[in-house]
Structure formats: C-alpha cells, structure tokens
Amino acid sequence: MQSPKQYPRRHSSARLALFHICRTLATVMGGRAFYRWCCLGSKRLVVRDQIVCSPNLPEELEGFTVLHLSDLHAGPFLAEGDLSHLPGRLDGRVPDILAITGDFITDTHADALRVIPDLGLFKTRLGGWAVFGNHDYRHHGHVHIVQALQEQGIQTLQDEGQRVGDLPLWISGLSDLEERPNPDPARARKGMRPGDMELMLCHNPLGAKALAHPRCAAILSGHSHGGQIDLPWLRNLGPIHPGLSLLLGQTTLIVNRGLGVVGFPWRLGAPAEMVWIELRRGQALQGSAKATYQAGTTHPE
C-alpha cells in the first residue's frame, strides 16, 4: 500500500520573521474584529452543500448528513465567541454527525481551549469526531485539546476508527501526514466489517490518492485554506490547494477552505466556510478534478 506520508514544509528564518511582523501589526490594529466582520459575518461565510455519491453505499446510509468544519486556527484573529453564531447559519438543519479536520490552533493549545466551547453549540444526531492538523502538535498541546473536545461530545481520532452507532459506517481518523512520523491508515481501519462504508478524516489532502478505495465514500480534509488570499503572487505561499471536490476512483476528496486564517486576517477568493455533506447511492460523476489533483501534487511520496 502506498504511504500517504508527506514531507514537512519548513520556512526560512527571514520568511518567519516577516510573517511575525505582519501578524503583530494586524493584531494591534484590530485584526480579530476586522476578520469577524469581514469574513465570518452572516453575508460572507459560506455554507457549501456537497453531495457525495457512491455505488457501494448501504441503503441505511442514503441521505446521511455530515457537517464538516476545518482549520479554526484559534489565536490572534479568532477567539471565544467568534464562532458562536455559526449554528444559526444552518437554517435549522441538524446533521447526523459533525466532522472536524484539524488545525484548531495557530500557536498554542490555550487558544483552542477558548474556542472549542463554541463547537459544543452545534447539535448532531449521532455525535462528533475530529482529527489534528500540523499546527496542533506544537509544544505537544494536542493532549489538552483532546479533553476539551471530549467535554463537548467530540471524539478525537489519532490513527483510530469508530463505528457510528449501529450503522454500517466507519469513521477513520489519521494523525497529520506532515508532522507525525508514521500515520497509519491500516490501524485507523482496524475493525471495519466487509459491508461497511468509510468516511476518512485527514487534515492534509495531498495523501488522498493513497487512501482512496471503493469502500471509502469520502476523504474530508482542510489544510490549504483554499489559498486564503487567492492572488497569483500570494496563493503559492501556503500549502497546495488541489481543489474543493475531487474524484479519486469511487472516493470523493472534499477540501474545506476552513474558518480561520494564518498570517493576515483576510480572505480573497477563498471564503471561510462550513461544508454540509449528504451521502447518496449512485455513480459518482467523472470530471476534470482528478487531473487537477494529479497536476497539483508536487510533494513526493
């Protein structure tokens, strides 16, 4: 089996210093309030509806719904209360499960602890699951985030999996593909039964080709922020963004543009979003997305 492991990205001291100066200036000038108004307001944040079709979907999972969140990046531009209005954007819809694909923090776990209570405001029918992103392992603070999420009814998966109630649905969660030495999808899938359908939570989308298989309906990822500031001279500063919804055989990769930001409290051409996913039985549509993904994957495996 091909490994989904990705080489860690590292930046020069000069680039990190410039990044720090820009972020400090933005913070002093009211960046948090600006970001909440500019990007998280009711007319700016996007609720993206995404249908995932699979010919192998069990009848019990027809119409199953997932609310997918990613990349909160709690810190100078997002803190307590900033996400409290988001459940109201769902217009009364209640998902079957909540799935969160990492990067709760920008720098320290203490920032995440201020934001996680907002996640408890989302209602679900069957619970919530989460994985960590590359930022979350800083200073080993992820161990504190596990407890805070559990208090809100959200289970953290680190190369682990769980069944959703009595349904033939297995939630697999991988540790981060860059920052952990040996992410283990086989361990995450241990316990799956032959008739189960899988939803894989994996922060980094660039490992998706190695994870896709016919019994995996969707791989949910984040990490790229959709480019955050989608301008030619800026979009390449961040992680590769392979696209929003890409078909890999019978598995759909869904890349969430996230709720938070890094570096500067602004988004352009890549709005903050929540993704509402509905599972349906049927053949997934082919398109140009697969070629886009392959062309954009430059990290060796």
Secondary structure, DSSP 8 states (H G I E B T S, - for coil): ------------HHHHHHHHHHHHHHHHTTHHHHHHHHHSSTTTSEEEEEEEEETT--GGGTT-EEEEE----BBTTB-TTTTTTGGGGGTT---SEEEEES--BSS-HHHHHHHHHHHTTS--SS-EEEE--GGGGGGGTHHHHHHHHHHTTEEE-SSEEEE-TTSSEEEEE---TTTSS---HHHHHTT--TT-EEEEE-S-GGGHHHH--TTEEEEEE-SSGGGSB--TTTGGGS-----SEEEETTEEEEE---S--SSSS--BSS--EEEEEEEEES-----SHHHHHHHH--S--
